[in-house]
Amino acid sequence: MEKNNDVVMITLDTERELRYGHKALKRLAAKTGKSVESLIDGELDMNIMEEIIFYGLESDDKKNHGGKLELKDMEDLLDLAPTPKYYLDKMTQAMTNAFGQQEGAEGNAGK
């Protein structure tokens, strides 16, 4: 059962929680040298994408999987996903949960 409504479950080697809390976002920005906004809005190469997913998995790994996950493991871990689209969709969903929907996403409903 999900403890936070911003958690996205992702199945790789096992079921894991993908979540972008303050600590994950801060560590991600420090590691990449980029603002979170530029990571979200910019084009992503595979290395940056691995980093984004790694920091989203890090808290769950420490709590539930022994804290052994390292950034160098991400290439092999992501190869266990059914398709790249699968983990890209999960990453996008978790980021959307962290920041909410973009302005204008609600359209003109109710007006």
C-alpha positions in Angstrom: 0.0 0.0 0.0 1.3 3.4 -0.9 2.2 5.6 2.1 2.3 8.9 0.2 0.0 10.0 -2.6 3.0 11.2 -4.6 4.6 7.7 -4.8 4.6 5.8 -8.1 5.3 2.1 -8.0 7.7 0.8 -10.5 8.6 -2.8 -11.1 12.3 -3.4 -12.1 14.2 -6.1 -10.2 11.4 -5.9 -7.6 8.6 -3.4 -6.9 10.1 -0.1 -5.9 8.7 3.3 -4.9 9.6 6.2 -7.2 9.2 9.5 -5.4 10.7 13.0 -5.8 10.6 14.6 -2.4 12.7 17.6 -1.4 15.8 15.6 -0.6 15.7 13.7 -3.9 15.3 16.9 -5.9 18.0 18.7 -4.0 20.5 15.9 -4.5 19.5 15.5 -8.1 20.1 19.2 -8.8 23.5 19.1 -6.9 24.7 16.1 -8.8 23.7 17.3 -12.3 24.5 20.9 -11.7 21.2 21.8 -13.3 18.0 23.3 -11.8 15.1 20.9 -11.4 13.1 23.1 -13.8 15.7 22.7 -16.6 15.8 18.9 -16.0 12.0 18.7 -16.3 11.7 21.0 -19.3 14.9 20.1 -21.1 15.9 17.3 -23.4 17.2 14.3 -21.4 20.1 12.1 -22.4 20.2 8.6 -21.1 22.7 9.4 -18.4 20.7 12.2 -16.9 17.6 10.1 -17.1 19.3 7.4 -15.1 20.3 10.0 -12.5 16.7 11.3 -12.3 15.3 7.8 -11.7 18.1 6.9 -9.3 17.4 9.8 -7.0 13.7 9.0 -7.1 14.4 5.5 -6.0 17.0 6.3 -3.4 14.8 6.8 -0.4 12.8 3.6 -1.0 16.1 1.7 -1.5 17.4 2.8 1.9 14.1 2.0 3.7 13.1 -1.2 2.0 16.0 -2.7 0.0 19.1 -2.4 2.2 20.4 0.8 0.7 22.7 -1.0 -1.7 21.6 0.7 -4.9 24.2 2.9 -6.6 24.1 5.1 -9.6 26.3 2.7 -11.5 23.6 0.0 -11.1 20.9 2.0 -13.0 21.8 0.9 -16.5 21.3 -2.8 -15.6 18.3 -2.1 -13.4 16.5 -0.1 -16.1 17.2 -3.0 -18.6 14.8 -5.1 -16.4 11.9 -2.8 -17.3 9.6 -4.1 -20.1 10.4 -1.1 -22.3 12.0 2.3 -22.0 8.6 3.9 -22.4 7.6 2.1 -19.2 10.2 3.7 -17.0 9.9 7.1 -18.8 6.1 7.1 -18.1 6.7 6.2 -14.4 9.3 9.0 -14.1 7.0 11.5 -15.7 4.1 10.4 -13.4 6.3 10.7 -10.3 7.5 14.2 -11.3 4.0 15.3 -12.0 2.9 14.0 -8.6 5.8 16.0 -7.0 5.0 19.3 -8.8 1.3 19.0 -9.6 -0.1 19.6 -13.0 1.3 22.4 -15.2 -0.5 25.7 -15.4 -3.4 25.5 -17.8 -3.7 21.8 -17.6 -7.2 22.1 -16.3 -8.3 24.0 -19.3 -11.6 25.9 -19.2 -13.5 23.4 -17.3 -16.5 24.8 -15.5 -16.3 28.2 -17.2 
